[in-house]
Every structure is written in structure tokens, then in C-alpha cells.
Amino acid sequence: MKKLRLLFLFSIITLGVAFALPTQNAYATDPDLSLSTFVADDPNDLDGIYSVGDTFVITFNTATNSTASGTMTNAEFLANFTASQSLGTVTGTWTTDTVLSLNVDTAGGSPSIGTLTVSVGTGANIASLDTSSLMIGTTGALTGDFGQTAPVLTTALANDPDNGDTVISDGDTVIFTFTNPTNSTVSGTMTAAEVTGNFTFASGDLGTGATGLWDTATQLTVTVGGGDADAAISDAITRPAGANIDDIGGCGLLYTTTISLTGDFGQTAPVLTTALANDPDNGDTVISDGDTVIFTFTNPTNSTVSGTMTAAEVTGNFTFASGDLGTGATGLWDTATQLTVTVGGGFTASTASSTGGGSGCADCIKPSITASFDQNEFPLKYDGVSYESSQLDSVHTAIIETGEEFKITLSVFENSGRDRIKHIDLLVNHFGSYVLNDHTETFVTYDTNSGFEITDPNNLIATAEIIQSISGNKDVFDFVVVFENEIPQSDVLIRLWDTYNNSLYLHLPDALIVEISEQSSDIVSIESEVSDTEPESEFIVPESIPEAPESIPEAPESIPEAPESIPEAPESIPEVEISPKTWTSGELSVLKAWGGYDVETASDLDVLSKFGIKGEKIPSYVKQLVTWILKDELSQEEFVNILQYLKREGILSNSVGKQSFDVKSQDDLEELTLKKEYIGDKIQFYENENELYAKANLGDLEDKINTLRSLANNAEIQNELISSNLEFATLTNPNDLIYQRDSEWQRNPNTITPFMESLMNNESALIAKAIIEYDKESLVPFINIVITNVYGVNTAITEKTSDYKQSDEQWWDKTKTEGVYIMSGSSSEEHTGLYTTEISISVNDIEGNFIGIIKAVVNFDKALLSE
């Protein structure tokens, strides 16, 4: 019995240890067990939301009575813990005796980071390691995340805060925006090296002095700096290998991108160029409801296409001298550069009658060939040559042969709208600015009422037509006339008037000569060809021999000097198809004789007379163009443009003398004449006993000036300048090419482009480099030489300059005016820190015409140190 009682007691004690809930033990050695941290994670970072596969990690402050690798079902989790937000179903694994990892099996609910907590459940049985205490407390708010994705660079927006220019320059900014937070902190900074290390631009970078500032964890602003930035709008942006911008969690998820640089590096304010009124239904002749005004701007505004404007907005943006467009006016943006405003608000003829300026007319503004014309628009194209408004008083004389088309194109701006010119005349065989002064004029007329008409009292015209068209906001009139009889030198007069009888007269004095075509003569003439064999042909004897002229022209007072060398005749003169639209046979005959391609000869005056250009001489180098003409590589229009350019520069006048320098007598001056010989890649200089050369010691400015004069007289350099000047003279608007090249030059401050390289390695540049090499041991050596043409742009350089165009510099203007200009201190950034002097001299051709400028930088450091 006693034994049974002992066994029963032992059983009770045993069961008590196994199943009874522990109580606080005053003799326990372990501290109280409590919940510590609660962290969420997405092990594979597939997304950023709560989903299956995410985990929770609960950490306890001390060891539990659970063993590592032990598991927990969802039911056991619910018994032990109470969550403040629904979790779905989870299962757990004890990774250690203090860490429980829960895996999400079904993602029910929407638990959130920073809000979710767990506390001890009502059926909790997790105790301390010695089982002396159950767990207690509540975790802190959930930390961590439900997954991270790599930041994506979505935009890189360029901007010029002060709109000081339109190219990338110091102070411009680029704002980089990412889809989600990066590992960077707000107000964190980046150096230029870090910017370059994280972003690669297709054409360069943001400068060696660029700096970055994180505005937020998703936005970085980089400020351009260093003076050498060369990134460009539309550049593709890629992530270099060493980039370190990644996700906010520091998971090493580097940002990704497939974007290009957008925005701009500066904008200029839009300029309102035209305000064109129109009455769509032509219902009256005064401003009234339904009339429109089209406003046109030079570059895009901040308005969007199809955007509208109220009457108040129209009035708030545009002020008219005599009123407004009505209280009911409305505006519609056709494009970002064009706004159409429709008049509204009940205008009547009586309220609008003051628009005539007090004269009683509805419109007193004349048609114009100056108003509303942009820089590249030409109101007149006369005999193949385009003229700006400022050039209309110097239109060349067109020399036309009978049977050849005589063409004029006139563009006119009419303020009342397009297609409002009701009458236009072209008058030839005309003398003086008055019409019908001697009743000999020949008229070609178009009138909207009477139609087309030719008035030809002297039977001068074979055919004629006037073709009207529209181009932008201009009326365009093309005149095409074919003459059948000669006209001595005559004025040309164009007159027109609009529907309000406002008139425009364009008077071109001495602008036309019509000659009898050689092809219309009774004599069949055969031009002499340079050939070894006689051509087989029959001569047709005329029925009558033409009478001799009444007087033989007197010989000129002085015979033009022959060119230094007559171009050799080619083995065979190229055959050129003669077209009235290009060259006439008469023009080609004179050019062949003038250029040395014929047994006959022609003078400069013969050529100028043939093309209707007033002048006395033509520079001999222009004869080189005859070869291009015969090869059909230069058009008649381009050749006339060159002669017109030379005329405007005063080069065709004998009154232009050579620019002289204030120099010592020829006996005291020695001239440096350099003869180069190529040996490998080197250029060596040899002194010829028949040549004068400079003193070996080029230690003063006078010697330097003499050296530059010798360069200015070098045949290679002169030919290079002449060729460059002719290239620009053939262009309709050379400033466009100059602006394009100068902009490209400044966009590449640290790059030698192929074009720059060509200027550093042409014949002139090699000669200049050889001078520098030859002079490097002197006390005052040359260190840089720049050669520019008459347009002030580089034609040869020994090292890269800061820009392509030099004519906007003070030294260039001074040199052109004074012949020689000396300035202490170099204007070039390349020579900062050196004690230098710039010497510039003008370059004239053998006839004394200005053709360019040479500038040299001289270093005085060695001279100063030797004193």
C-alpha cells in the first residue's frame, strides 16, 4: 500500500512537471522573457508589397525553451501571439532559441511597416529557458520592408536658371529623378568625380567642376561647372561600371536607365515678329466681329497647341496704339509659335473708323518689302541673284540676250492679308523714277479686274508672264520675260497697289541691258577651239557684210597688266551644256578669253561689263574660278555673288590703295623669306643666297612684326586666305555657316574635332608651326599663331583657340582698321600665367586688297628672367 501511494505521488509530481503551467519562481536564475524586435523582409526582393514568401522575424530578449530548427504551425502562432493587423497564414521556424522566423503562406490583409505589432496571445506557452517565466510584452512597430526594387532613372532635365545663353555652361543644371528612394540622404552632396562615376553622357560630361545635391532621396540636382562641360541635349545616359547609386535598403540594387537628356541649356525670350490682320469673308473693309489677327513668334512660347485665350487675356498680353480687339475677342494657339485671335464684342464701322489714323481711310499702310522680313528672307531675286532689303539700291545690271529668259521674283508683305494686291506692273525700256516720262516704256501688267496685259509700243517683248503665289505671309510675284529686240541700258520699275490703293514703287536704275543674241545673227560663227586639228566645217557667206561702226573705240589709257602667270590651258576644255538658266554663250566666251582659255583676250572691264557690275578691276586670283566654271562646278549666280561681294568691299575700285605700314627704309629692313622642305614629318628651313632673311636674334617686337609681314606675303598663306574668302562669298548667307561652326566649336572645349584638325594641319598652319619651332630658342619666342580671313574666322591655327569666330574681338577690329595692333597680355586662356604680348597685322593681296589677319602670341618670360 505504501508503495502504491509512493507511485501515485510520483505520478502526480511527474505530470505536474510535464503539463502544469509554470509560475513565477522566486528562485529562478533567468530574467523575464519578453518580446523585443519585429522585422519584415522579402528575401528575393521581387516586389515592394506584402505577398507570399515574405517573412517576419521576432526576436526575444533572452533564450526561450524552444530549440533551434523547431517549427511552429499557424495555429500555434495564433495561440502564442496576437497581431494588430491581419496577416493571413504563417508558419514558423526557430533559427535560434531567441529568434523566430515566420514565413507568409497566404497573404491576407494589408499589414504595414511602422504600424503592425504583435503581443502575447491568450494561449501562449513560450517560456524562458528554465521555464521560470512565460513571455510577456508587445513588440515595437514593424520595421524592414516587403521587398525592394532597383531605382529607375526616369528623367534627366537640363535647365539654364538665368537663360544667359543657349549652350551648356557653368551654372546650368541637370535634375535627375528616380522612381523610388535611393541610398542617398537628403542634402547629401556629390563631387564631380562622383557625378561622372554614376552618369555617362553620349557626347561628354557635366564638367570637371560639377557638383551634386540630393533634394530628396529620389531627386538629385547637378550644377555644371569647370568651364569644360560638353554634354548635349538628346545625349543617351548610361550607368558606368563604377556607379554606386542603389536602393534605399542598401541591397546593392543599382539604378537602371534607358533615357536621354531633355530640356535645354538656355532659352531666349520669344519675339513677336508679325501681327497679321484678316477678314476671312471679306465682308467689309473695317475691323468687325469675325475678323482675325494672327500673332507669330520667333520661338516656342509657354502655351500649348489648342490652348485658348479669353478677351481679358488677349488685352492683358497685347496693347494696340488705338484700342483693342474687342470685349468678346477669343484666342486659339495654332502652334506654340502662332496665336490666332478672333475679333469679338460688337465692333461696328463707326467704332472702328479711327484705325485709318485720322485720314479717313480704312487702311493707309502701304505694301512693304521690308516689314515682316526675317534675316534670311529676300524680298527680291533679280536675274538669279537674291537681295536683302538693305541691298536694293545696288542691284546689278542684268545683261540679257534676245531669246533668253529674264526673271524677277518679288515678295511683298501686305498688312491687310495675303492675296490683297490688286494691281502690279513691270516696266522696262524705262528711264528715270517717273512713269510714262517719255511714253517709251514697255509694260507687263496684271490686274485683278482686267487680267494680264502687255503694253509694247516698240515690239521689244516676245513673251511674258506674271505668276502669283503665296509663301508664308507674303505675296510672291514671278516675272518671266523673253525679249526679241535690244534695249540699251534701262531702268527697271515695279509698281503695285493693294485693294485700298496703297502703292509701292521699286525703282532699279540702270538695271537692264538687252543685247541681240549671237545665235540670231545671219552669220554662223564658229568659236575657235584650242586643238591640234582644224575643224571640218563650211562657212555660210552672208548676203550682205555688216557696216563698220561709226567710230572705233579708243584704246584705254593704260593696258591692264598681265597676270603673273597665265593658267595653263587644260588638255581638253570641258564641254558645258549652255542653258539660259546658267551661262550664255556670250558670257562663257568672255570668261574663256579673260581666264587664258582662248586665243583671244579680254580685260577686267570686259568681264564686269558683261555681268553688269560697276568697277575698274578684278583681283587676279578670281581668274582661278574660270576653271571651275568650265568644269560646271560654279554657277552663274555664284559667280555674280562673288563679283557683288568684291564690289561691296570696294575691291573692284582703283581708289582702294594698299595699306602701308610705318616702317624703316627698305635698306634698313631685312625680310624673312622662308623656304620649306619636307623631310619625313619635319620641316626644315634653308637660307638661299638670293633671298633676304631676318636676323637670327628675334628679340624685339620690330623683328616679330617683320616676321609676320613675311608670313603675310607667303604665297601659300595668301592662296589659303583667298580660297577661304571665296568659299564664304559664294554663300547666300555666310553668317549661318559661321554661327553653326562657332557653336560646334564652343560645344567641344576639350575636344579636337576633325574640322579643327584640318585647320591645324593645312599648308598655312604647317608654315606657322615651323616659324614657332624655328623661333623657340629665341629670347622672345612665338608660342601661337592664328590666321583669319576677311570674315574674321579661323583659316589656320597652330593650337586650338577658344572659339572659331574672331571678328567679335577688339584686336581683330583694331587690326583691320589700323593695319598693326599690339596688345600686352594674351586674350587666350591657354596662355594664362605667362607674360605675353599679342601682335596682329592685316594681310593684303598683291593688289593691296585686305584679305585677312595674322595674330601671334609672343612670350616674354625668358627675356624678363634673363635681365
PyMOL commands that set and color helices and strands:
alter all, ss='L'
color gray80, all
select helices_A, chain A and resi 2-19+74-80+192-198+311-317+349-356+389-394+518-520+585-595+604-610+620-630+636-648+701-712+715-729+734-746+754-760+763-775+810-818+829-831+861-866
alter helices_A, ss='H'
color red, helices_A
select strands_A, chain A and resi 35-41+55-60+71-72+81-83+89-96+99-106+118-120+143-144+152-159+173-178+189-190+200-201+211-216+219-223+237-238+256-257+262-263+272-278+292-297+308-309+330-335+338-342+380-382+385-387+398-401+405-412+421-430+442-447+451-455+461-471+474-483+487-498+503-515+676-679+682-685+782-789+794-797+820-824+836-844+850-859
alter strands_A, ss='S'
color yellow, strands_A
deselect
rebuild
show_as cartoon
